[in-house]
Amino acid sequence: MPGVQDRVVVVTGAGGGLGREYALTLAKEGAAVVVNDLGGARDGSGSGSAMADQVVAEIKSAGGRAVANYDSVAEPEGAENIIKTALDEFGKVDGVVSNAGILRDGTFHKMSYDNWDSVLKVHLYGGYNVIRAAWPHFREQGFGRVVVATSTSGLFGNFGQANYGAAKLGLVGMINTLAQEGAKYDIKANAIAPIAATRMTEDILPPEVLANLKPEFVAPVVAYLCTEEVPDSASIFIVGGGKVQRTALFQNEGVTFSTAPSVDDIAARWSEIDDLSAAKLASFSVR
């Protein structure tokens, strides 16, 4: 089974937590990995090479292939350099796991423009920048795998995370379109909403919950989404604590009006419009 054997996969934000586990698992399965990490703090401040270097050392000591990269995904030039690292070191790029992220939480009425902008630049623009840099290579070779890190905060909302949630759901919108545009080139794009104990969640979830949310439960799903065999595209998976779930948008039959309705007409039929009891899958998918 080919899996990810001899594929080259870029993992952003791979210096710790989930990204580190993704990189280790992909390397164990036979992929060459570009371990990208800016080496900054959880809020995006600072930088350094130690985190990425350590993961590369772990992979190499286990007999795998990896190279470190310290560029920021938030800038197009940094993203180009990340993909260039893959091409220079391994001669190609077959997949991107867009995992890099920062947190700058705060209630919406207190959220500064800088905290809004910084989070979107890393998560949403960062995803765009790196995938866009890899996209021509995917098309040319007739193969590519994209996995973006969305979040339940984007899918369902979370108090104090309007910036993070908006960025994370934006990535879902992007992969829905990438799945359509990439289908004829065997490019598949999916999203994963991981639930795990990392430095991003260490002070958000209680210790007894974190103890059961190991990154090792999430990484195999990400690795599978990078394989040749994965059938899905434009799909979202919530993964954590041993559970793997697919989630999707649904729509009901709705109500059809033969003439333009009044506000009172809408109000009178609202219970039917609002009823999802017989809703059906509405998401686009390529299989």
N, C-alpha and C positions, 0 to 999 in steps of 0.2 A: 504493500500500500504506500503510494508516494507521500501522502500527507504533506509535510513541509520540508521533507528531505531535500537538501541542496537549494532550497529557496533562500532569498535574502529579504529579511523583514526589518523595517525600521520601527523601533518602539520609542516614542517620545515620553519624557518624564519617567525614564526607566531606572533612575538612580536609587529608588527606594519604593517601599510599599507594593502596590499592585503592579506598577510598571516593571519593577525589578523581577517580580515573580513571572510576569509575562515573558520577559527576556530570557530568564533561566529555563522556563518550560519550552519555549520555542527552540532554544539552543539544544536542549536535551533531546528534542524530537528531530534534530538534524538540520535546523535552519542556521544560517549565518545571520547574526543580529547586529544592527547598529544601535548601540545603547546611547540614546540622547538624553542628556539632563543638564540643565543650566546650573544646577547645584545651589539654588537659592532656598530661601525660607518658604514656609507655607503661604505667606502673603505675597510672594514673588520678589521680595527684596534680596539683594546679595547674589553671589554666584561663586562657583568653584568647580574644580574638576574631580574632587575626591570621590563623590558618590558614583559617578559613571565609571570611573577607573576601577573602583572596587567590584562592581558588577561584572565588568569585563574580565577582571582577574579571576573571579569565581567561575565564570564560563570557561575560560581557557584552562584553568586548573582541572576542570572536569573533562577536558578533551574537546571542548566545543570551539566554535569560531565566533569572534565578536570584535568590534572596534568601538571606541568611545567617541562621542561628539558632544560638544558643550554649547552649541549655538542655541539662541532663543527662537522658539517657534513663532513668536509674536511678530517678527519682522520677515518679509519675503526673502531678504538676503540670507537670513539665518536658515530659513527652510531650504533654500537652494543649496546651501552648504551641507545640510544634513543629507540630502539626497546625493550630493556630490561625494560625500564620504562613503556612501554605499557603493557608488559606481567606481570610485578610485580603489577601494579596498577589495571589493568582491565582483566587480564587473557588471552588476545589474541591480535592479531593485524589483522585488516581486510583491511586496506587501507593506502597508503602513498601519500601525496601531497608534491611533491618535489619542494619547493618554495624558499628556502634559496638562497640568492645571494648577490654579492657585485659588485660595479662598479669601474673600474680603466681605464677610457677612455683615449685615446690618439691616434694620427695618427700612422699608422703602422711603418713608418720610425723612429719614436721616441719611440716606445714601447719597454720597457725593458723586459728582460726575466722574472723578478720577477712579473711584472704587467700582463704578459701573463699567467704565471704559477698559480698565486694566483687566478685569475678569473676562470680558468679551474678547479682548485682544488675544489672550492666551488660549482660552478654550475654543471659541468659535473661529476667530481669525487664524489662530494657530493651526486648527484642523484644516481650514481652507489652504493655508500657505503650504503646508507639508504635502498634503494630498495633491494639490495643484502642481507642485514641483515634480511629483512622481508620475502624474497622470499621462504625460506624453510617452513615457517609457512603458507604462502598462499597455497603452493602445498599440504601440509599435510592436511589442512582443506578443500581443494577443493573450495577455494574462495579467491579472492584478487582484489583490485582495485588500479591502479597506475595512478596518474595524475602528469605530469611534466610541469613545467613552461618553455615553449620555448619563443620566442620573434620574432616580425617582423624584428628585427635586424639580427636574424639568418636566417629567411626565405627569406628576401629580401635585407639584408645589411643595414648598417647605418654608416655614416662617423665617424671615430674615435672609432669604436667598433669592431675591428677585433677579439679581445680576447673574448668579450662577445658574438658576433655573432657566432663564432666557437663553443663555449661551448653550446649555446642554440640550434644550429642545430644538434650538437652531441647528445643531449637528444632525438631529434626526431628519429635519427637513432637507438638509444637504444630501444625506445618504439616500433618501427616497428618490431624488433626482439622479444621483450618480448611478444608482442601480439601473435606471432606465437608459441613461446615456452610455453606460459601460457594458450593457448586456451582450452586444454583438462582438465585443472584444474579450469575452470571458473575464470581465471585471465585475466582482461582486462586492457589495458594500453593505455592511450590517452595523448595528449598534448594540452595545452591551451596557446595562446599568448595574454596576457592581456594588455589592454591599460587603464591606470588609473592614477589618481593623487595620488602619494605617495612621500615619501622622495627620492626615486630613480629617480623620474621624475620632481621634483619640480623646478629645474633650467634648465630643458631641453626643456619643453614645455611652451608656453605663458600662463599667468594666465587665459585668457578668454577661452582657450582650456581646461585647467585643471579643470575649474569650472564645465564642463559637463562630466568629466571622473571620476565618483565616483566608488570606489571599490565595492559598493553595487550592481552595475550592473554586476560585474564579478562573485562574490561568488556563486550565485545560479547555475551557469553552472558547476563550480567546484564540488559543492555538488552533482549535478545530475550525474556527471561522477563517483562518488563514490557509487552510488546506485546499488542495485541488478538488477534493471530493465534496466539500460543503455544498448542499443544494440551495441554500437560502440566499436571497438578496433582498434588501429593503426590509429586513426584519429586526426586531428589538427583543433582547433577552435580558431579563432581570435575574441576576445570579448572586447567591450568597448563602453561607451557612449550610451548604450541601444541596440547596434547592436551585433548580434551573427552570425558569419559566419564560415562555414567549408571551409578549403583550402586544396589542395592536389597537388601532382605531376601529370603532364600530359605528354603524349608522342604522337608524330604523327606516321603516317604509315612509314615514312622514305623512304630511297632508298636502294634497294638491288642490289649488283653487283655480277655478275656470276663469275668474275675473280678478282683477287686483283687489285684494282683501282690505277691509278697513281695520283699524286697530281693534275695534270690538270683535271683528271676525277672528282675528288672531287670538284674542283673549278667550273667545268661546271654544276654540279648538286646541288651546294650549296643552291640555292634558294629553292629547293624542300626539302633538308635536314633540312633547317632552318625554314620552314613554319609550324606554329602551328595552322593555321586557322581551321583545322579539327581534332585537337588533342583529344584524349580520356583519361579518367581517368587511371592512371598507378599505383596508390598506392595499396599496399596489404591491405586488410581489412578482419576482422573476424566479422561476424554478426550472 
